[in-house]
């Protein structure tokens, strides 16, 4: 991949971080719901610990994404309307 293409796409590391974050967040939802509804104290403690560890992993991955975002920016697509380009720069 040449330099120009690399600046217009997200790299493999960013893609892996994204999808790993998605999977971890999707893990948080059922563990939190079951943890809140279970009457078994042992299961609740296990789910609470799992929920805590997975949550901190999501935070760590989010911080890593922020660092990568400031170290290497991705160019906006060339075919955006002017209003959409301004919005892209505000959001990204």
Backbone as XML, in Angstrom:
<?xml version="1.0"?>
<chain id="A" units="angstrom">
  <residue number="1" name="UNK">
    <atom name="N" x="0.846" y="-1.172" z="0.000"/>
    <atom name="CA" x="0.000" y="0.000" z="0.000"/>
    <atom name="C" x="0.894" y="1.237" z="0.000"/>
  </residue>
  <residue number="2" name="UNK">
    <atom name="N" x="0.641" y="2.159" z="-0.900"/>
    <atom name="CA" x="1.485" y="3.347" z="-0.970"/>
    <atom name="C" x="1.068" y="4.379" z="0.080"/>
  </residue>
  <residue number="3" name="UNK">
    <atom name="N" x="1.854" y="5.445" z="0.219"/>
    <atom name="CA" x="1.615" y="6.454" z="1.251"/>
    <atom name="C" x="0.279" y="7.162" z="1.084"/>
  </residue>
  <residue number="4" name="UNK">
    <atom name="N" x="-0.098" y="7.455" z="-0.145"/>
    <atom name="CA" x="-1.359" y="8.151" z="-0.389"/>
    <atom name="C" x="-2.535" y="7.286" z="0.036"/>
  </residue>
  <residue number="5" name="UNK">
    <atom name="N" x="-2.509" y="6.009" z="-0.283"/>
    <atom name="CA" x="-3.603" y="5.112" z="0.092"/>
    <atom name="C" x="-3.666" y="4.935" z="1.604"/>
  </residue>
  <residue number="6" name="UNK">
    <atom name="N" x="-2.509" y="4.895" z="2.249"/>
    <atom name="CA" x="-2.488" y="4.720" z="3.699"/>
    <atom name="C" x="-3.109" y="5.918" z="4.403"/>
  </residue>
  <residue number="7" name="UNK">
    <atom name="N" x="-2.974" y="7.100" z="3.839"/>
    <atom name="CA" x="-3.526" y="8.289" z="4.467"/>
    <atom name="C" x="-5.030" y="8.388" z="4.282"/>
  </residue>
  <residue number="8" name="UNK">
    <atom name="N" x="-5.583" y="7.631" z="3.328"/>
    <atom name="CA" x="-7.017" y="7.705" z="3.056"/>
    <atom name="C" x="-7.817" y="6.571" z="3.687"/>
  </residue>
  <residue number="9" name="UNK">
    <atom name="N" x="-7.149" y="5.608" z="4.287"/>
    <atom name="CA" x="-7.849" y="4.489" z="4.893"/>
    <atom name="C" x="-7.356" y="4.278" z="6.314"/>
  </residue>
  <residue number="10" name="UNK">
    <atom name="N" x="-8.173" y="3.601" z="7.089"/>
    <atom name="CA" x="-7.758" y="3.225" z="8.434"/>
    <atom name="C" x="-6.906" y="1.976" z="8.331"/>
  </residue>
  <residue number="11" name="UNK">
    <atom name="N" x="-5.824" y="1.942" z="9.076"/>
    <atom name="CA" x="-4.911" y="0.805" z="9.035"/>
    <atom name="C" x="-5.492" y="-0.413" z="9.729"/>
  </residue>
  <residue number="12" name="UNK">
    <atom name="N" x="-4.800" y="-1.523" z="9.585"/>
    <atom name="CA" x="-5.249" y="-2.784" z="10.184"/>
    <atom name="C" x="-5.358" y="-2.686" z="11.698"/>
  </residue>
  <residue number="13" name="UNK">
    <atom name="N" x="-4.412" y="-2.003" z="12.334"/>
    <atom name="CA" x="-4.449" y="-1.883" z="13.798"/>
    <atom name="C" x="-5.723" y="-1.168" z="14.226"/>
  </residue>
  <residue number="14" name="UNK">
    <atom name="N" x="-6.064" y="-0.081" z="13.575"/>
    <atom name="CA" x="-7.286" y="0.650" z="13.911"/>
    <atom name="C" x="-8.525" y="-0.197" z="13.656"/>
  </residue>
  <residue number="15" name="UNK">
    <atom name="N" x="-8.515" y="-0.968" z="12.597"/>
    <atom name="CA" x="-9.659" y="-1.833" z="12.308"/>
    <atom name="C" x="-9.808" y="-2.910" z="13.383"/>
  </residue>
  <residue number="16" name="UNK">
    <atom name="N" x="-8.698" y="-3.504" z="13.795"/>
    <atom name="CA" x="-8.746" y="-4.515" z="14.847"/>
    <atom name="C" x="-9.214" y="-3.912" z="16.163"/>
  </residue>
  <residue number="17" name="UNK">
    <atom name="N" x="-8.722" y="-2.730" z="16.499"/>
    <atom name="CA" x="-9.156" y="-2.069" z="17.729"/>
    <atom name="C" x="-10.663" y="-1.808" z="17.681"/>
  </residue>
  <residue number="18" name="UNK">
    <atom name="N" x="-11.141" y="-1.359" z="16.528"/>
    <atom name="CA" x="-12.563" y="-1.074" z="16.372"/>
    <atom name="C" x="-13.406" y="-2.321" z="16.614"/>
  </residue>
  <residue number="19" name="UNK">
    <atom name="N" x="-13.077" y="-3.407" z="15.922"/>
    <atom name="CA" x="-13.904" y="-4.608" z="16.015"/>
    <atom name="C" x="-13.747" y="-5.307" z="17.361"/>
  </residue>
  <residue number="20" name="UNK">
    <atom name="N" x="-12.581" y="-5.228" z="17.950"/>
    <atom name="CA" x="-12.399" y="-5.773" z="19.296"/>
    <atom name="C" x="-13.236" y="-4.982" z="20.298"/>
  </residue>
  <residue number="21" name="UNK">
    <atom name="N" x="-13.272" y="-3.666" z="20.135"/>
    <atom name="CA" x="-14.120" y="-2.833" z="21.001"/>
    <atom name="C" x="-15.587" y="-3.199" z="20.840"/>
  </residue>
  <residue number="22" name="UNK">
    <atom name="N" x="-16.018" y="-3.414" z="19.617"/>
    <atom name="CA" x="-17.413" y="-3.808" z="19.369"/>
    <atom name="C" x="-17.736" y="-5.105" z="20.104"/>
  </residue>
  <residue number="23" name="UNK">
    <atom name="N" x="-16.872" y="-6.104" z="19.964"/>
    <atom name="CA" x="-17.117" y="-7.386" z="20.622"/>
    <atom name="C" x="-17.135" y="-7.250" z="22.143"/>
  </residue>
  <residue number="24" name="UNK">
    <atom name="N" x="-16.219" y="-6.453" z="22.676"/>
    <atom name="CA" x="-16.183" y="-6.269" z="24.128"/>
    <atom name="C" x="-17.418" y="-5.529" z="24.631"/>
  </residue>
  <residue number="25" name="UNK">
    <atom name="N" x="-17.862" y="-4.526" z="23.908"/>
    <atom name="CA" x="-19.070" y="-3.797" z="24.307"/>
    <atom name="C" x="-20.290" y="-4.708" z="24.231"/>
  </residue>
  <residue number="26" name="UNK">
    <atom name="N" x="-20.351" y="-5.536" z="23.189"/>
    <atom name="CA" x="-21.455" y="-6.488" z="23.098"/>
    <atom name="C" x="-21.394" y="-7.542" z="24.206"/>
  </residue>
  <residue number="27" name="UNK">
    <atom name="N" x="-20.226" y="-7.755" z="24.787"/>
    <atom name="CA" x="-20.086" y="-8.647" z="25.939"/>
    <atom name="C" x="-20.578" y="-7.961" z="27.206"/>
  </residue>
  <residue number="28" name="UNK">
    <atom name="N" x="-20.359" y="-6.660" z="27.295"/>
    <atom name="CA" x="-20.774" y="-5.918" z="28.486"/>
    <atom name="C" x="-22.290" y="-5.912" z="28.681"/>
  </residue>
  <residue number="29" name="UNK">
    <atom name="N" x="-23.018" y="-5.850" z="27.599"/>
    <atom name="CA" x="-24.474" y="-5.729" z="27.689"/>
    <atom name="C" x="-25.097" y="-6.945" z="28.389"/>
  </residue>
  <residue number="30" name="UNK">
    <atom name="N" x="-24.888" y="-8.171" z="27.897"/>
    <atom name="CA" x="-25.531" y="-9.296" z="28.590"/>
    <atom name="C" x="-24.971" y="-9.549" z="29.989"/>
  </residue>
  <residue number="31" name="UNK">
    <atom name="N" x="-23.668" y="-9.337" z="30.189"/>
    <atom name="CA" x="-23.136" y="-9.559" z="31.536"/>
    <atom name="C" x="-23.746" y="-8.572" z="32.524"/>
  </residue>
  <residue number="32" name="UNK">
    <atom name="N" x="-23.935" y="-7.332" z="32.106"/>
    <atom name="CA" x="-24.558" y="-6.343" z="32.985"/>
    <atom name="C" x="-26.016" y="-6.661" z="33.263"/>
  </residue>
  <residue number="33" name="UNK">
    <atom name="N" x="-26.745" y="-7.085" z="32.240"/>
    <atom name="CA" x="-28.156" y="-7.410" z="32.432"/>
    <atom name="C" x="-28.338" y="-8.622" z="33.335"/>
  </residue>
  <residue number="34" name="UNK">
    <atom name="N" x="-27.570" y="-9.669" z="33.099"/>
    <atom name="CA" x="-27.673" y="-10.869" z="33.941"/>
    <atom name="C" x="-27.200" y="-10.555" z="35.352"/>
  </residue>
  <residue number="35" name="UNK">
    <atom name="N" x="-26.134" y="-9.797" z="35.495"/>
    <atom name="CA" x="-25.608" y="-9.436" z="36.807"/>
    <atom name="C" x="-26.662" y="-8.697" z="37.626"/>
  </residue>
  <residue number="36" name="UNK">
    <atom name="N" x="-27.406" y="-7.815" z="36.978"/>
    <atom name="CA" x="-28.403" y="-7.018" z="37.693"/>
    <atom name="C" x="-29.633" y="-7.836" z="38.090"/>
  </residue>
  <residue number="37" name="UNK">
    <atom name="N" x="-29.880" y="-8.954" z="37.403"/>
    <atom name="CA" x="-31.110" y="-9.709" z="37.637"/>
    <atom name="C" x="-30.916" y="-11.028" z="38.390"/>
  </residue>
  <residue number="38" name="UNK">
    <atom name="N" x="-29.682" y="-11.475" z="38.525"/>
    <atom name="CA" x="-29.462" y="-12.785" z="39.147"/>
    <atom name="C" x="-29.580" y="-12.699" z="40.668"/>
  </residue>
  <residue number="39" name="UNK">
    <atom name="N" x="-30.029" y="-13.791" z="41.258"/>
    <atom name="CA" x="-30.129" y="-13.882" z="42.718"/>
    <atom name="C" x="-28.957" y="-14.654" z="43.307"/>
  </residue>
  <residue number="40" name="UNK">
    <atom name="N" x="-28.159" y="-15.288" z="42.452"/>
    <atom name="CA" x="-27.002" y="-16.074" z="42.887"/>
    <atom name="C" x="-25.830" y="-15.134" z="43.146"/>
  </residue>
  <residue number="41" name="UNK">
    <atom name="N" x="-25.420" y="-15.044" z="44.418"/>
    <atom name="CA" x="-24.342" y="-14.114" z="44.778"/>
    <atom name="C" x="-23.008" y="-14.475" z="44.132"/>
  </residue>
  <residue number="42" name="UNK">
    <atom name="N" x="-22.708" y="-15.763" z="44.001"/>
    <atom name="CA" x="-21.458" y="-16.181" z="43.370"/>
    <atom name="C" x="-21.414" y="-15.792" z="41.907"/>
  </residue>
  <residue number="43" name="UNK">
    <atom name="N" x="-22.525" y="-16.029" z="41.216"/>
    <atom name="CA" x="-22.602" y="-15.651" z="39.802"/>
    <atom name="C" x="-22.534" y="-14.139" z="39.649"/>
  </residue>
  <residue number="44" name="UNK">
    <atom name="N" x="-23.215" y="-13.409" z="40.533"/>
    <atom name="CA" x="-23.197" y="-11.944" z="40.462"/>
    <atom name="C" x="-21.775" y="-11.408" z="40.642"/>
  </residue>
  <residue number="45" name="UNK">
    <atom name="N" x="-21.027" y="-11.976" z="41.588"/>
    <atom name="CA" x="-19.646" y="-11.530" z="41.816"/>
    <atom name="C" x="-18.770" y="-11.823" z="40.599"/>
  </residue>
  <residue number="46" name="UNK">
    <atom name="N" x="-18.918" y="-13.018" z="40.035"/>
    <atom name="CA" x="-18.142" y="-13.373" z="38.846"/>
    <atom name="C" x="-18.465" y="-12.445" z="37.679"/>
  </residue>
  <residue number="47" name="UNK">
    <atom name="N" x="-19.762" y="-12.198" z="37.472"/>
    <atom name="CA" x="-20.162" y="-11.303" z="36.387"/>
    <atom name="C" x="-19.703" y="-9.873" z="36.636"/>
  </residue>
  <residue number="48" name="UNK">
    <atom name="N" x="-19.733" y="-9.456" z="37.894"/>
    <atom name="CA" x="-19.271" y="-8.104" z="38.219"/>
    <atom name="C" x="-17.788" y="-7.951" z="37.909"/>
  </residue>
  <residue number="49" name="UNK">
    <atom name="N" x="-17.001" y="-8.934" z="38.275"/>
    <atom name="CA" x="-15.562" y="-8.880" z="37.998"/>
    <atom name="C" x="-15.294" y="-8.917" z="36.492"/>
  </residue>
  <residue number="50" name="UNK">
    <atom name="N" x="-16.026" y="-9.768" z="35.780"/>
    <atom name="CA" x="-15.879" y="-9.839" z="34.321"/>
    <atom name="C" x="-16.275" y="-8.515" z="33.681"/>
  </residue>
  <residue number="51" name="UNK">
    <atom name="N" x="-17.395" y="-7.967" z="34.123"/>
    <atom name="CA" x="-17.891" y="-6.700" z="33.601"/>
    <atom name="C" x="-16.868" y="-5.579" z="33.843"/>
  </residue>
  <residue number="52" name="UNK">
    <atom name="N" x="-16.270" y="-5.569" z="35.017"/>
    <atom name="CA" x="-15.269" y="-4.557" z="35.361"/>
    <atom name="C" x="-14.026" y="-4.666" z="34.479"/>
  </residue>
  <residue number="53" name="UNK">
    <atom name="N" x="-13.515" y="-5.869" z="34.318"/>
    <atom name="CA" x="-12.306" y="-6.065" z="33.506"/>
    <atom name="C" x="-12.575" y="-5.716" z="32.048"/>
  </residue>
  <residue number="54" name="UNK">
    <atom name="N" x="-13.691" y="-6.186" z="31.518"/>
    <atom name="CA" x="-14.020" y="-5.904" z="30.119"/>
    <atom name="C" x="-14.241" y="-4.412" z="29.921"/>
  </residue>
  <residue number="55" name="UNK">
    <atom name="N" x="-14.891" y="-3.756" z="30.885"/>
    <atom name="CA" x="-15.105" y="-2.312" z="30.799"/>
    <atom name="C" x="-13.800" y="-1.539" z="30.752"/>
  </residue>
  <residue number="56" name="UNK">
    <atom name="N" x="-12.849" y="-1.932" z="31.588"/>
    <atom name="CA" x="-11.549" y="-1.248" z="31.573"/>
    <atom name="C" x="-10.782" y="-1.531" z="30.284"/>
  </residue>
  <residue number="57" name="UNK">
    <atom name="N" x="-10.976" y="-2.708" z="29.715"/>
    <atom name="CA" x="-10.355" y="-2.988" z="28.418"/>
    <atom name="C" x="-10.935" y="-2.079" z="27.337"/>
  </residue>
  <residue number="58" name="UNK">
    <atom name="N" x="-12.237" y="-1.841" z="27.386"/>
    <atom name="CA" x="-12.866" y="-0.928" z="26.424"/>
    <atom name="C" x="-12.305" y="0.479" z="26.599"/>
  </residue>
  <residue number="59" name="UNK">
    <atom name="N" x="-12.134" y="0.917" z="27.835"/>
    <atom name="CA" x="-11.556" y="2.244" z="28.094"/>
    <atom name="C" x="-10.127" y="2.319" z="27.547"/>
  </residue>
  <residue number="60" name="UNK">
    <atom name="N" x="-9.329" y="1.281" z="27.790"/>
    <atom name="CA" x="-7.942" y="1.266" z="27.301"/>
    <atom name="C" x="-7.902" y="1.311" z="25.774"/>
  </residue>
  <residue number="61" name="UNK">
    <atom name="N" x="-8.778" y="0.542" z="25.129"/>
    <atom name="CA" x="-8.813" y="0.557" z="23.664"/>
    <atom name="C" x="-9.268" y="1.918" z="23.140"/>
  </residue>
  <residue number="62" name="UNK">
    <atom name="N" x="-10.210" y="2.549" z="23.825"/>
    <atom name="CA" x="-10.667" y="3.885" z="23.410"/>
    <atom name="C" x="-9.531" y="4.894" z="23.519"/>
  </residue>
  <residue number="63" name="UNK">
    <atom name="N" x="-8.771" y="4.830" z="24.592"/>
    <atom name="CA" x="-7.626" y="5.734" z="24.744"/>
    <atom name="C" x="-6.578" y="5.479" z="23.666"/>
  </residue>
  <residue number="64" name="UNK">
    <atom name="N" x="-6.347" y="4.218" z="23.353"/>
    <atom name="CA" x="-5.405" y="3.868" z="22.286"/>
    <atom name="C" x="-5.882" y="4.449" z="20.960"/>
  </residue>
  <residue number="65" name="UNK">
    <atom name="N" x="-7.189" y="4.370" z="20.698"/>
    <atom name="CA" x="-7.744" y="4.935" z="19.465"/>
    <atom name="C" x="-7.534" y="6.447" z="19.415"/>
  </residue>
  <residue number="66" name="UNK">
    <atom name="N" x="-7.702" y="7.121" z="20.543"/>
    <atom name="CA" x="-7.503" y="8.577" z="20.585"/>
    <atom name="C" x="-6.048" y="8.919" z="20.276"/>
  </residue>
  <residue number="67" name="UNK">
    <atom name="N" x="-5.128" y="8.179" z="20.875"/>
    <atom name="CA" x="-3.703" y="8.422" z="20.615"/>
    <atom name="C" x="-3.386" y="8.214" z="19.139"/>
  </residue>
  <residue number="68" name="UNK">
    <atom name="N" x="-3.877" y="7.113" z="18.572"/>
    <atom name="CA" x="-3.631" y="6.857" z="17.155"/>
    <atom name="C" x="-4.263" y="7.919" z="16.270"/>
  </residue>
  <residue number="69" name="UNK">
    <atom name="N" x="-5.399" y="8.423" z="16.676"/>
    <atom name="CA" x="-6.097" y="9.441" z="15.901"/>
    <atom name="C" x="-5.272" y="10.722" z="15.803"/>
  </residue>
  <residue number="70" name="UNK">
    <atom name="N" x="-4.609" y="11.093" z="16.905"/>
    <atom name="CA" x="-3.796" y="12.310" z="16.873"/>
    <atom name="C" x="-2.427" y="12.083" z="16.235"/>
  </residue>
  <residue number="71" name="UNK">
    <atom name="N" x="-1.950" y="10.845" z="16.226"/>
    <atom name="CA" x="-0.652" y="10.568" z="15.614"/>
    <atom name="C" x="-0.735" y="10.464" z="14.104"/>
  </residue>
  <residue number="72" name="UNK">
    <atom name="N" x="-1.824" y="9.925" z="13.584"/>
    <atom name="CA" x="-1.985" y="9.794" z="12.137"/>
    <atom name="C" x="-3.445" y="10.016" z="11.777"/>
  </residue>
  <residue number="73" name="UNK">
    <atom name="N" x="-3.709" y="11.156" z="11.194"/>
    <atom name="CA" x="-5.067" y="11.481" z="10.794"/>
    <atom name="C" x="-5.404" y="10.818" z="9.471"/>
  </residue>
  <residue number="74" name="UNK">
    <atom name="N" x="-6.689" y="10.600" z="9.273"/>
    <atom name="CA" x="-7.174" y="10.023" z="8.015"/>
    <atom name="C" x="-7.844" y="11.132" z="7.231"/>
  </residue>
  <residue number="75" name="UNK">
    <atom name="N" x="-7.477" y="11.257" z="5.967"/>
    <atom name="CA" x="-8.020" y="12.318" z="5.126"/>
    <atom name="C" x="-9.508" y="12.104" z="4.872"/>
  </residue>
  <residue number="76" name="UNK">
    <atom name="N" x="-10.221" y="13.214" z="4.744"/>
    <atom name="CA" x="-11.647" y="13.144" z="4.418"/>
    <atom name="C" x="-11.811" y="12.653" z="2.981"/>
  </residue>
  <residue number="77" name="UNK">
    <atom name="N" x="-12.880" y="11.934" z="2.702"/>
    <atom name="CA" x="-13.132" y="11.518" z="1.313"/>
    <atom name="C" x="-13.229" y="12.736" z="0.405"/>
  </residue>
  <residue number="78" name="UNK">
    <atom name="N" x="-12.736" y="12.620" z="-0.806"/>
    <atom name="CA" x="-12.651" y="13.754" z="-1.724"/>
    <atom name="C" x="-14.010" y="14.205" z="-2.247"/>
  </residue>
  <residue number="79" name="UNK">
    <atom name="N" x="-14.983" y="13.327" z="-2.279"/>
    <atom name="CA" x="-16.263" y="13.646" z="-2.913"/>
    <atom name="C" x="-17.330" y="14.145" z="-1.934"/>
  </residue>
  <residue number="80" name="UNK">
    <atom name="N" x="-16.942" y="14.707" z="-0.812"/>
    <atom name="CA" x="-17.911" y="15.222" z="0.154"/>
    <atom name="C" x="-18.405" y="16.606" z="-0.248"/>
  </residue>
  <residue number="81" name="UNK">
    <atom name="N" x="-19.666" y="16.866" z="0.057"/>
    <atom name="CA" x="-20.213" y="18.211" z="-0.134"/>
    <atom name="C" x="-19.549" y="19.148" z="0.866"/>
  </residue>
  <residue number="82" name="UNK">
    <atom name="N" x="-19.491" y="20.463" z="0.579"/>
    <atom name="CA" x="-18.819" y="21.395" z="1.489"/>
    <atom name="C" x="-19.349" y="21.340" z="2.929"/>
  </residue>
  <residue number="83" name="UNK">
    <atom name="N" x="-20.673" y="21.263" z="3.108"/>
    <atom name="CA" x="-21.220" y="21.202" z="4.458"/>
    <atom name="C" x="-20.821" y="19.903" z="5.152"/>
  </residue>
  <residue number="84" name="UNK">
    <atom name="N" x="-20.762" y="18.817" z="4.385"/>
    <atom name="CA" x="-20.396" y="17.532" z="4.945"/>
    <atom name="C" x="-18.903" y="17.491" z="5.299"/>
  </residue>
  <residue number="85" name="UNK">
    <atom name="N" x="-18.074" y="18.152" z="4.502"/>
    <atom name="CA" x="-16.640" y="18.229" z="4.796"/>
    <atom name="C" x="-16.399" y="18.984" z="6.112"/>
  </residue>
  <residue number="86" name="UNK">
    <atom name="N" x="-17.132" y="20.112" z="6.308"/>
    <atom name="CA" x="-17.005" y="20.856" z="7.573"/>
    <atom name="C" x="-17.443" y="19.981" z="8.746"/>
  </residue>
  <residue number="87" name="UNK">
    <atom name="N" x="-18.549" y="19.280" z="8.581"/>
    <atom name="CA" x="-19.033" y="18.384" z="9.628"/>
    <atom name="C" x="-18.028" y="17.266" z="9.898"/>
  </residue>
  <residue number="88" name="UNK">
    <atom name="N" x="-17.414" y="16.740" z="8.848"/>
    <atom name="CA" x="-16.409" y="15.694" z="8.993"/>
    <atom name="C" x="-15.247" y="16.188" z="9.870"/>
  </residue>
  <residue number="89" name="UNK">
    <atom name="N" x="-14.786" y="17.416" z="9.632"/>
    <atom name="CA" x="-13.666" y="17.947" z="10.409"/>
    <atom name="C" x="-14.067" y="18.235" z="11.860"/>
  </residue>
  <residue number="90" name="UNK">
    <atom name="N" x="-15.299" y="18.626" z="12.087"/>
    <atom name="CA" x="-15.760" y="18.862" z="13.461"/>
    <atom name="C" x="-15.833" y="17.545" z="14.227"/>
  </residue>
  <residue number="91" name="UNK">
    <atom name="N" x="-16.368" y="16.513" z="13.587"/>
    <atom name="CA" x="-16.562" y="15.231" z="14.244"/>
    <atom name="C" x="-15.246" y="14.479" z="14.391"/>
  </residue>
  <residue number="92" name="UNK">
    <atom name="N" x="-14.401" y="14.556" z="13.391"/>
    <atom name="CA" x="-13.154" y="13.789" z="13.431"/>
    <atom name="C" x="-12.026" y="14.632" z="13.944"/>
  </residue>
</chain>
